[in-house]
Amino acid sequence: MEKMKILAVDDNIINLATIEQELKDKYDVVTVNSGVRAIRYLNKEKPELILLDVQMALMDGIETLKEIRTMENGSTIPVIMLTAKKDRETVIEGSKLGILDYVVKPFDTQDLHDRIERALKRVGVLPVEDKELYDGVKQVQNEIRENNIRGAIMKIEEILSYKIDEEIFGRMQNAKARLRANDVETADRLVNRVLKILERTVGLEESAKYPISAGEMNARLLYVLNDLENFKVKEASQKLEELMKFDIPPVVAESCIAAQERLDEFDDGAAEELVQQALGEMKNHLI
């Protein structure tokens, strides 16, 4: 398998040699010692990522990047800045030019590898593994339950920066909006639903899930419908949440999750239709 190509730009040849040595086993590292040479290279080739030093003579990193962003091979390429110090002005300028991350020199090898991998995932060059996504969402849930709302929002924003399934993206976006509106309870439910979906995808269905008979599942769904008919939205949502603790068919679970989301939006009618759908899917599953 062909290695992904990384362009390293630094006017210090010792730094370039170090970068090449640390990354060569995993990546095809191309090194150039000036912004001008980087631009010449990009006129012919397009690497998957650029490591760009900030402090360079003649043409510094910011000036180089401004030129790169005007080029066909450089307009969208992910860039990680290498800098001896992370000053506020550089961060602001870099952010305007689409910098994905900064690495402060001298860098830790594992940290550099992690940041490169994270940057490549954010632009879709590398896929985000379901288990990794699950772990990230689990961290969000932990932050919420420890009442660290700011930390939960920051973690959600990191997850949203990756190229992920649209349905999961939408649910996490909604959870972030709920946290910003101080609706922590709803945000926690939304995050929990995403975890339920990912548990099935990753194959992490909880061993603690309880068995449930078809008759009891049917009865619980009918109780939910009864609550909805009597405008008991909170009670209906709680019953759906309880049902999700049992080992129910995935298609039924998906309808229940969607019904809970409609209830969060106070769309009782749509939620009722989804519960009816869950009843139908349960019957089909048993045929």
C-alpha positions, 0 to 999 in steps of 0.5 A: 500500500502506497504511503500518504505523502507529507510535505515538511517545510522548515528552514532548519535542516536539522528539524527537517531531518528529525521530522523525516526520521520520525515519520518515514515509517508511516508516511512518504515525507518530502522536505523543503527548506523554504516557502518558495521551494514549497510553492514550487513543489505544490505547482507539480504535486499535491501531498495529503498534508503540510507541516509548515514552520512559522519562523522562517527567513525571507518568507515566513510560514504565514506568508507561505500559507497565504500563497499556498491557499491561492494555488490549485494544489494548496487551496484545501490541503490540511496544514499543521503549523510548527512553531517554537511558541504558540502566540495569539497573533499567529493563531488568529492569522493561521485560523483565517487561513484554515490551519487545522492544528499547531505543534510546538517545538520541540515536539513529542513524536507520538503527539505529532503522529496523533495530530497528523492522524487527527487532521487527516481524519478531519478532512476525510483522508482517513476514516474515523473508526466507529470505536473511536467515535463511540469513545469520543461520544462517551467522553461527552456523556461523562463531561455532561454528567460531571456538569462540565458543560464547557468541556462537553461542548468542546468535545462535541465540536471536535467530533463535529469537525470529523467527517461522520454519518449525517444522522449522528452529526445532526444529533450531536449538533442538536445536543450542542445547541441544547447545552448552549441553551442550558437544556442539559437533560435533553442534551444528555438524552440525545448523546445517550441515543447516539451511544445506543446507535454506536453500540450496535455498530461497534458491536458493544451491545451491553451485556447488561441489557435485559431480555424482553418478551414480544408480549412485554415489548408490545405492551410497553409500546402501547403504554407509550401510545396511551401517554401520547394520546393523553399528552403526557410527553415526559412520561412517554419519553421516560417509558421509551428510555426504559425500553431501550435498556432491553435487548430489542430489535435494532429496527425497533430501537431506531424508531424509538430513538427517532420518537424520543427526538420528536418528543424533544422537539414537542412534535407529539404527532410525529412521535406517535407515528414512529411508535406505531411504526415501532409496533409494526416493525416489531411484528414484522421482526417476529414473522 
